[in-house]
């Protein structure tokens, strides 16, 4: 799942630190030393800081949501369909599953934006300076890592790249840049226009059932994290 899908499954009325926590597992791979989410999660859960519990809930929610989403039959079918149709635009067929995986998630976020014009602004609004600073402070015990994460979160908000998803040309450009961590030549620049046309067709074909897919993921995560949610509310109540 991508950033907006995670936020929508998380739901409204959730602490901003939890939204930031739900974004961290997708941001950590871009750091110079990638933290292990399970270790960060265990450390935060073991503490008695309500803010730490809020951040931990977001991280755990992300992990559970990804697990449910990635094994859902609808997601697997979308990836198979997409991989077959984008193969002509890839440098090598071996990249089909990876590119399809990422593109399917980005198109799902696009569907959410199209259905809620205020979603992007509302999402980034959760990442206020104080919330980002607190998240960076809690997420690591090392000053260098805290500073790097704080800078990354600031850059994440400044770029607002999720808004690009409404434009298919910008969406596939973002896709190609995201894939460069695996290989710089997965999608050649001269094939991006063709891929954007195919992405538009795929979007039309894949949209049906998107709401049901996210509802299924939400139910699966709620079943797994209900005890943690209860602890979070108790901790927040004790802090007031």
C-alpha positions as a LaTeX table, in Angstrom:
\begin{tabular}{lrrr}
\hline
Residue & $x$ (\AA) & $y$ (\AA) & $z$ (\AA) \\
\hline
Unk1 & 0.00 & 0.00 & 0.00 \\
Unk2 & 1.03 & 3.56 & $-0.60$ \\
Unk3 & 0.85 & 6.58 & 1.72 \\
Unk4 & $-2.74$ & 7.67 & 1.16 \\
Unk5 & $-4.15$ & 4.16 & 1.23 \\
Unk6 & $-2.47$ & 3.61 & 4.60 \\
Unk7 & $-3.96$ & 6.86 & 5.90 \\
Unk8 & $-7.47$ & 6.06 & 4.67 \\
Unk9 & $-7.40$ & 2.56 & 6.18 \\
Unk10 & $-6.14$ & 4.10 & 9.41 \\
Unk11 & $-9.19$ & 6.37 & 9.43 \\
Unk12 & $-9.93$ & 9.86 & 10.69 \\
Unk13 & $-9.89$ & 10.92 & 14.32 \\
Unk14 & $-6.45$ & 9.41 & 14.87 \\
Unk15 & $-3.51$ & 11.27 & 16.48 \\
Unk16 & $-1.23$ & 12.96 & 13.96 \\
Unk17 & 1.75 & 11.04 & 15.33 \\
Unk18 & $-0.02$ & 7.83 & 14.35 \\
Unk19 & $-0.35$ & 9.07 & 10.76 \\
Unk20 & 3.35 & 9.88 & 10.71 \\
Unk21 & 4.10 & 6.46 & 12.18 \\
Unk22 & 2.12 & 4.84 & 9.38 \\
Unk23 & 4.32 & 6.63 & 6.83 \\
Unk24 & 7.67 & 5.77 & 8.43 \\
Unk25 & 8.12 & 2.21 & 7.08 \\
Unk26 & 7.95 & 3.60 & 3.52 \\
Unk27 & 10.36 & 6.45 & 4.32 \\
Unk28 & 12.98 & 4.51 & 6.29 \\
Unk29 & 14.39 & 2.71 & 3.21 \\
Unk30 & 15.58 & 6.09 & 1.92 \\
Unk31 & 17.76 & 6.71 & 4.98 \\
Unk32 & 21.50 & 6.08 & 5.02 \\
Unk33 & 21.00 & 3.33 & 7.61 \\
Unk34 & 17.60 & 1.68 & 7.39 \\
Unk35 & 16.03 & 1.10 & 10.83 \\
Unk36 & 14.39 & $-2.24$ & 11.57 \\
Unk37 & 10.68 & $-1.47$ & 12.09 \\
Unk38 & 10.18 & $-4.34$ & 14.53 \\
Unk39 & 12.98 & $-3.08$ & 16.81 \\
Unk40 & 11.64 & 0.49 & 16.78 \\
Unk41 & 8.14 & $-0.80$ & 17.42 \\
Unk42 & 9.20 & $-2.96$ & 20.37 \\
Unk43 & 11.14 & $-0.09$ & 21.95 \\
Unk44 & 8.24 & 2.34 & 21.66 \\
Unk45 & 5.72 & $-0.16$ & 22.97 \\
Unk46 & 7.92 & $-0.93$ & 25.96 \\
Unk47 & 7.97 & 2.71 & 27.06 \\
Unk48 & 5.31 & 4.60 & 28.99 \\
Unk49 & 5.17 & 7.68 & 26.74 \\
Unk50 & 1.71 & 8.12 & 25.15 \\
Unk51 & 3.34 & 9.81 & 22.16 \\
Unk52 & 5.53 & 6.77 & 21.69 \\
Unk53 & 2.45 & 4.55 & 21.81 \\
Unk54 & 0.77 & 6.72 & 19.18 \\
Unk55 & 3.77 & 6.49 & 16.87 \\
Unk56 & 4.05 & 2.75 & 17.49 \\
Unk57 & 0.42 & 2.24 & 16.60 \\
Unk58 & 0.99 & 3.86 & 13.22 \\
Unk59 & 4.04 & 1.70 & 12.52 \\
Unk60 & 2.21 & $-1.47$ & 13.55 \\
Unk61 & $-0.83$ & $-0.46$ & 11.53 \\
Unk62 & 1.33 & $-0.04$ & 8.43 \\
Unk63 & 2.91 & $-3.46$ & 8.87 \\
Unk64 & $-0.41$ & $-5.23$ & 9.39 \\
Unk65 & $-2.09$ & $-3.35$ & 6.54 \\
Unk66 & 0.68 & $-4.27$ & 4.12 \\
Unk67 & 0.48 & $-7.91$ & 5.17 \\
Unk68 & $-3.28$ & $-8.05$ & 4.57 \\
Unk69 & $-3.16$ & $-6.03$ & 1.36 \\
Unk70 & $-0.33$ & $-7.93$ & $-0.30$ \\
Unk71 & $-2.03$ & $-11.29$ & 0.11 \\
Unk72 & $-5.49$ & $-10.09$ & $-0.90$ \\
Unk73 & $-6.75$ & $-11.82$ & $-4.08$ \\
Unk74 & $-7.77$ & $-8.50$ & $-5.63$ \\
Unk75 & $-4.27$ & $-7.06$ & $-5.23$ \\
Unk76 & $-2.63$ & $-10.20$ & $-6.58$ \\
Unk77 & $-4.92$ & $-10.19$ & $-9.61$ \\
Unk78 & $-4.22$ & $-6.49$ & $-10.24$ \\
Unk79 & $-0.48$ & $-7.12$ & $-10.17$ \\
Unk80 & $-0.77$ & $-10.04$ & $-12.60$ \\
Unk81 & $-2.87$ & $-8.03$ & $-15.07$ \\
Unk82 & $-0.61$ & $-5.00$ & $-14.78$ \\
Unk83 & 2.63 & $-6.97$ & $-15.17$ \\
Unk84 & 1.44 & $-8.45$ & $-18.47$ \\
Unk85 & 0.35 & $-5.12$ & $-19.90$ \\
Unk86 & 3.40 & $-3.03$ & $-18.94$ \\
Unk87 & 6.03 & $-5.51$ & $-20.14$ \\
Unk88 & 6.59 & $-3.68$ & $-23.48$ \\
Unk89 & 7.68 & $-0.59$ & $-21.57$ \\
Unk90 & 10.27 & $-2.29$ & $-19.35$ \\
Unk91 & 13.96 & $-2.78$ & $-20.04$ \\
Unk92 & 13.67 & $-6.44$ & $-18.99$ \\
Unk93 & 10.64 & $-8.68$ & $-18.33$ \\
Unk94 & 12.12 & $-9.70$ & $-14.95$ \\
Unk95 & 11.07 & $-6.33$ & $-13.54$ \\
Unk96 & 7.39 & $-6.83$ & $-14.38$ \\
Unk97 & 6.17 & $-7.96$ & $-10.97$ \\
Unk98 & 8.05 & $-5.23$ & $-9.09$ \\
Unk99 & 6.90 & $-2.41$ & $-11.35$ \\
Unk100 & 3.33 & $-3.73$ & $-11.38$ \\
Unk101 & 3.31 & $-3.95$ & $-7.58$ \\
Unk102 & 4.31 & $-0.30$ & $-7.18$ \\
Unk103 & 2.09 & 0.97 & $-10.00$ \\
Unk104 & $-0.99$ & $-0.80$ & $-8.64$ \\
Unk105 & $-0.45$ & 0.88 & $-5.28$ \\
Unk106 & 0.05 & 4.31 & $-6.84$ \\
Unk107 & $-3.09$ & 3.95 & $-8.96$ \\
Unk108 & $-5.07$ & 3.05 & $-5.85$ \\
Unk109 & $-3.87$ & 6.26 & $-4.20$ \\
Unk110 & $-4.87$ & 8.13 & $-7.35$ \\
Unk111 & $-8.37$ & 6.70 & $-7.06$ \\
Unk112 & $-8.58$ & 7.99 & $-3.49$ \\
Unk113 & $-7.46$ & 11.48 & $-4.54$ \\
Unk114 & $-9.96$ & 11.57 & $-7.39$ \\
Unk115 & $-12.75$ & 10.71 & $-4.97$ \\
Unk116 & $-11.72$ & 13.26 & $-2.33$ \\
Unk117 & $-10.20$ & 16.48 & $-3.60$ \\
Unk118 & $-9.16$ & 17.55 & $-0.08$ \\
Unk119 & $-7.40$ & 14.30 & 0.77 \\
Unk120 & $-3.87$ & 15.36 & $-0.16$ \\
Unk121 & $-4.07$ & 18.63 & 1.78 \\
Unk122 & $-5.61$ & 16.88 & 4.76 \\
Unk123 & $-2.93$ & 14.20 & 4.70 \\
Unk124 & 0.04 & 16.56 & 4.57 \\
Unk125 & $-1.64$ & 18.73 & 7.18 \\
Unk126 & $-0.99$ & 15.93 & 9.67 \\
Unk127 & 2.76 & 16.43 & 9.23 \\
Unk128 & 3.12 & 19.70 & 11.08 \\
Unk129 & 6.59 & 20.80 & 12.16 \\
Unk130 & 6.06 & 19.91 & 15.82 \\
Unk131 & 4.65 & 16.50 & 14.97 \\
Unk132 & 7.56 & 15.75 & 12.64 \\
Unk133 & 10.09 & 16.79 & 15.28 \\
Unk134 & 8.44 & 14.62 & 17.92 \\
Unk135 & 8.28 & 11.64 & 15.58 \\
Unk136 & 11.97 & 11.97 & 14.70 \\
Unk137 & 12.86 & 12.26 & 18.39 \\
Unk138 & 10.92 & 9.12 & 19.30 \\
Unk139 & 11.86 & 7.00 & 16.30 \\
Unk140 & 15.55 & 6.75 & 17.12 \\
Unk141 & 17.87 & 6.86 & 20.11 \\
Unk142 & 20.72 & 8.29 & 18.00 \\
Unk143 & 21.02 & 12.01 & 17.29 \\
Unk144 & 22.33 & 11.52 & 13.75 \\
Unk145 & 19.40 & 9.28 & 12.82 \\
Unk146 & 16.93 & 11.66 & 14.43 \\
Unk147 & 18.32 & 14.59 & 12.45 \\
Unk148 & 18.28 & 12.65 & 9.21 \\
Unk149 & 14.70 & 11.54 & 9.73 \\
Unk150 & 13.61 & 15.08 & 10.65 \\
Unk151 & 15.15 & 16.36 & 7.41 \\
Unk152 & 13.50 & 13.58 & 5.41 \\
Unk153 & 10.07 & 14.31 & 6.88 \\
Unk154 & 10.47 & 18.01 & 6.12 \\
Unk155 & 11.43 & 17.19 & 2.53 \\
Unk156 & 8.49 & 14.77 & 2.25 \\
Unk157 & 6.07 & 17.58 & 3.09 \\
Unk158 & 7.82 & 20.12 & 0.86 \\
Unk159 & 7.72 & 17.86 & $-2.20$ \\
Unk160 & 4.01 & 16.96 & $-1.88$ \\
Unk161 & 4.61 & 14.40 & $-4.61$ \\
Unk162 & 1.33 & 12.61 & $-3.90$ \\
Unk163 & $-0.45$ & 15.49 & $-5.64$ \\
Unk164 & 1.32 & 14.45 & $-8.86$ \\
Unk165 & $-0.69$ & 11.24 & $-9.01$ \\
Unk166 & $-3.68$ & 12.95 & $-10.63$ \\
Unk167 & $-1.60$ & 13.44 & $-13.78$ \\
Unk168 & $-0.68$ & 10.12 & $-15.38$ \\
Unk169 & 2.50 & 11.49 & $-16.95$ \\
Unk170 & 3.69 & 12.77 & $-13.57$ \\
Unk171 & 2.59 & 9.56 & $-11.89$ \\
Unk172 & 4.73 & 7.31 & $-14.10$ \\
Unk173 & 7.64 & 9.75 & $-13.81$ \\
Unk174 & 7.38 & 9.39 & $-10.03$ \\
Unk175 & 7.18 & 5.62 & $-10.51$ \\
Unk176 & 10.37 & 5.56 & $-12.57$ \\
Unk177 & 12.21 & 7.61 & $-9.96$ \\
Unk178 & 11.04 & 5.36 & $-7.13$ \\
Unk179 & 12.29 & 2.30 & $-9.01$ \\
Unk180 & 15.80 & 3.66 & $-9.43$ \\
Unk181 & 16.68 & 2.27 & $-6.02$ \\
Unk182 & 16.48 & $-1.17$ & $-7.63$ \\
Unk183 & 17.92 & $-0.32$ & $-11.07$ \\
Unk184 & 18.35 & 2.93 & $-12.96$ \\
Unk185 & 17.25 & 1.35 & $-16.23$ \\
Unk186 & 14.00 & $-0.41$ & $-15.30$ \\
Unk187 & 11.93 & 2.07 & $-17.31$ \\
Unk188 & 13.75 & 4.07 & $-19.97$ \\
Unk189 & 12.78 & 7.74 & $-20.17$ \\
Unk190 & 11.76 & 7.39 & $-23.82$ \\
Unk191 & 9.14 & 4.80 & $-22.82$ \\
Unk192 & 7.49 & 6.87 & $-20.12$ \\
Unk193 & 4.92 & 8.43 & $-22.47$ \\
Unk194 & 3.75 & 5.01 & $-23.59$ \\
Unk195 & 3.65 & 3.77 & $-20.02$ \\
Unk196 & 1.54 & 6.77 & $-19.03$ \\
Unk197 & $-1.01$ & 5.88 & $-21.73$ \\
Unk198 & $-1.11$ & 2.30 & $-20.49$ \\
Unk199 & $-1.40$ & 3.46 & $-16.87$ \\
Unk200 & $-4.49$ & 5.46 & $-17.82$ \\
Unk201 & $-6.04$ & 2.35 & $-19.37$ \\
Unk202 & $-5.10$ & 0.22 & $-16.38$ \\
Unk203 & $-6.59$ & 2.74 & $-14.00$ \\
Unk204 & $-9.92$ & 2.55 & $-15.78$ \\
Unk205 & $-9.86$ & $-1.25$ & $-15.63$ \\
Unk206 & $-8.60$ & $-1.63$ & $-12.05$ \\
Unk207 & $-10.78$ & 0.94 & $-10.27$ \\
Unk208 & $-13.81$ & $-1.36$ & $-9.74$ \\
Unk209 & $-13.66$ & $-3.02$ & $-6.34$ \\
Unk210 & $-11.13$ & $-0.60$ & $-4.83$ \\
Unk211 & $-13.41$ & 0.40 & $-1.97$ \\
Unk212 & $-14.12$ & $-3.21$ & $-1.11$ \\
Unk213 & $-10.39$ & $-3.99$ & $-1.18$ \\
Unk214 & $-9.59$ & $-1.26$ & 1.33 \\
Unk215 & $-12.55$ & $-2.24$ & 3.51 \\
Unk216 & $-11.24$ & $-5.81$ & 3.65 \\
Unk217 & $-7.79$ & $-4.56$ & 4.67 \\
Unk218 & $-9.30$ & $-2.30$ & 7.33 \\
Unk219 & $-11.23$ & $-5.19$ & 8.86 \\
Unk220 & $-8.17$ & $-7.43$ & 8.84 \\
Unk221 & $-6.02$ & $-4.80$ & 10.57 \\
Unk222 & $-8.68$ & $-3.95$ & 13.13 \\
Unk223 & $-8.92$ & $-7.62$ & 14.08 \\
Unk224 & $-5.16$ & $-7.78$ & 14.66 \\
Unk225 & $-4.60$ & $-4.43$ & 16.40 \\
Unk226 & $-7.67$ & $-4.06$ & 18.60 \\
Unk227 & $-5.68$ & $-4.75$ & 21.83 \\
Unk228 & $-3.02$ & $-2.20$ & 20.90 \\
Unk229 & $-5.67$ & 0.39 & 20.09 \\
Unk230 & $-7.20$ & $-0.09$ & 23.52 \\
Unk231 & $-3.81$ & 0.37 & 25.19 \\
Unk232 & $-3.26$ & 3.53 & 23.16 \\
Unk233 & $-6.52$ & 5.08 & 24.31 \\
Unk234 & $-5.84$ & 4.14 & 27.93 \\
Unk235 & $-2.39$ & 5.70 & 27.76 \\
Unk236 & $-3.78$ & 8.87 & 26.18 \\
Unk237 & $-6.45$ & 9.08 & 28.89 \\
Unk238 & $-3.88$ & 8.69 & 31.64 \\
Unk239 & $-1.81$ & 11.52 & 30.17 \\
Unk240 & $-4.72$ & 13.99 & 30.23 \\
\hline
\end{tabular}
